[in-house]
Amino acid sequence: MRARTASSIVLAALIAVGTSSCTFITPQATQISYFPSDGFDATVGDIEVRNAILLTEGGSATGASLVVTLVNNSGDSQRVSFQHEVSEGSADRETRTVTAAPGLTKFGAEDSQRITFDTVEPTPGSLTKIYIQYGDAEGVEMDVPVLNGDQETYTNLVPGENGSTPDTTVTTTPVSPEGDEGLGDSTN
């Protein structure tokens, strides 16, 4: 009788370990950091850039609208600049500067200020580099997904569709010969 009880206990222990051992060797999906949306995130000093995407119909003639949420943790309003190359390999950069109030500020949504770029070459489905900077904080270059208005969520956010005109400072600044990625002093 003791042998039967002992073997039952051993069998139960083996079944318990066998069915739950995957948690010892497999990482938990909830512990893996990922972007649960279409856009990407970055942090520039006290400004958190959240869910940044560019919306375009494609081709450089239509331009693109930047949809982004800024979380300003500095306690003061900040002038935040977004910059991208006019065309791949070009020294010219197109810059948009907006004011981010303390707390959460959304740009590009139907009921918020729009940030539009006149020339964006990448086609929907690709990534384009956008340099983000404010004040004296070191800027960050991030890959931003380029999407179109095929998804119902984005239909009214594509340039040329319904929405307000951006209140932005616009400059096109050539990059210095040394290849400086900075924004220069013309945008702040």
C-alpha positions in Angstrom: 0.0 0.0 0.0 2.9 2.4 0.8 4.5 1.8 -2.6 1.2 2.6 -4.3 0.8 5.9 -2.3 4.4 6.8 -2.9 4.1 6.2 -6.6 0.9 8.2 -6.8 2.5 11.2 -5.1 5.6 11.0 -7.4 3.3 10.7 -10.5 1.2 13.7 -9.3 4.4 15.7 -8.7 5.8 14.8 -12.2 2.5 15.8 -13.8 2.4 19.2 -11.9 6.0 20.0 -12.9 5.5 18.8 -16.4 2.5 20.9 -17.1 3.8 24.0 -15.4 7.5 23.8 -16.3 7.1 25.9 -19.4 7.0 29.0 -17.2 10.5 28.2 -16.0 12.0 28.3 -19.5 9.6 30.5 -21.5 9.6 34.3 -21.0 6.2 35.7 -19.9 4.6 37.6 -22.8 3.4 40.3 -20.3 7.0 41.1 -19.4 8.0 41.8 -23.0 8.0 45.5 -23.9 6.3 46.3 -27.2 4.3 49.1 -29.0 0.6 48.0 -28.8 -0.3 50.6 -31.5 0.7 51.7 -34.9 3.1 54.4 -33.8 6.5 54.4 -32.0 7.6 56.1 -28.8 10.7 58.0 -27.7 11.9 60.2 -24.8 13.6 63.6 -25.3 14.7 65.1 -21.9 11.5 65.7 -20.0 9.2 65.2 -23.1 7.8 61.8 -23.8 6.9 61.2 -27.5 4.1 58.7 -27.7 2.5 56.8 -30.7 4.1 58.9 -33.4 2.9 58.1 -37.0 2.9 59.9 -40.3 -0.2 59.8 -42.4 0.0 60.3 -46.2 -1.7 59.2 -49.4 1.8 58.6 -50.9 4.0 60.6 -53.2 5.8 63.8 -52.2 3.0 66.1 -53.6 0.5 65.2 -50.9 2.7 65.7 -47.9 2.1 64.0 -44.6 0.4 64.7 -41.2 2.3 63.8 -38.0 0.0 62.3 -35.4 1.7 62.3 -32.0 1.0 62.7 -28.3 3.6 64.6 -26.2 3.8 64.2 -22.4 5.6 67.2 -21.0 6.9 66.4 -17.6 9.0 69.6 -17.2 6.2 71.7 -15.6 6.7 74.5 -18.2 5.5 74.9 -21.8 8.2 73.7 -24.2 8.8 74.5 -27.9 9.3 71.0 -29.5 10.7 70.7 -33.0 10.2 67.8 -35.5 12.5 67.6 -38.4 13.0 65.3 -41.4 15.0 65.2 -44.7 13.2 66.8 -47.6 14.4 63.8 -49.7 16.6 60.9 -48.9 20.3 62.0 -48.8 19.3 65.6 -49.1 21.0 68.3 -47.0 17.7 70.2 -46.7 15.4 69.5 -43.8 11.8 70.4 -43.2 11.1 71.5 -39.6 7.8 72.0 -37.7 7.9 73.5 -34.2 4.9 73.3 -31.8 4.3 74.3 -28.2 3.7 71.4 -25.7 1.9 72.5 -22.5 2.7 70.8 -19.2 1.0 67.4 -19.1 -0.5 65.7 -22.2 -0.8 67.4 -25.5 -2.2 65.7 -28.7 -1.3 66.7 -32.2 -2.8 65.6 -35.4 -6.2 64.3 -34.1 -9.4 65.6 -35.5 -10.0 68.1 -32.7 -6.3 69.1 -32.2 -3.6 71.1 -33.9 -2.2 69.5 -37.0 1.5 69.1 -37.8 1.9 68.7 -41.6 5.1 68.2 -43.7 4.9 69.4 -47.3 7.3 66.8 -48.7 7.5 63.2 -47.4 8.9 60.7 -49.9 8.4 57.4 -48.2 5.3 55.4 -49.2 2.7 54.1 -46.8 4.0 51.0 -45.1 7.6 52.2 -44.8 9.5 54.0 -42.0 10.9 57.5 -42.1 13.3 59.2 -39.8 12.1 62.2 -37.7 14.5 64.2 -35.4 12.8 65.5 -32.3 14.3 68.2 -30.0 13.4 71.0 -27.6 15.3 73.7 -25.8 18.8 72.5 -24.7 17.8 68.9 -24.4 19.7 66.4 -26.6 17.4 65.4 -29.5 16.4 62.0 -30.6 16.1 60.6 -34.1 13.3 58.0 -34.4 11.9 55.8 -37.1 8.2 56.8 -37.6 5.8 54.5 -39.5 4.2 56.0 -42.6 0.6 55.0 -43.0 -2.3 56.0 -45.3 -6.0 56.7 -44.7 -7.2 53.2 -45.6 -8.0 52.4 -41.9 -11.2 54.2 -40.9 -9.5 55.5 -37.8 -7.1 57.6 -39.9 -9.3 58.6 -42.8 -9.9 62.2 -41.6 -6.3 62.7 -40.5 -4.6 62.4 -43.9 -3.5 65.8 -45.3 -6.1 67.4 -47.5 -8.9 65.9 -45.4 -11.0 67.7 -42.8 -9.0 69.3 -40.0 -7.4 72.5 -38.8 -4.4 74.2 -40.3 -1.3 73.8 -38.2 -0.1 76.8 -36.1 3.6 75.9 -36.5 6.9 77.6 -37.2 8.1 76.3 -40.6 11.7 76.4 -41.7 13.8 74.4 -44.2 17.3 74.3 -43.0 20.3 72.9 -44.8 22.5 70.6 -42.7 26.1 71.7 -42.1 28.8 70.0 -44.2 30.0 68.1 -41.1 26.7 66.2 -41.2 25.3 67.8 -38.0 22.0 66.2 -37.2 21.0 69.0 -34.9 18.2 71.5 -35.5 20.4 74.6 -35.5 19.3 77.9 -34.1 16.7 78.8 -36.7 13.9 76.7 -35.2 14.0 77.6 -31.5 
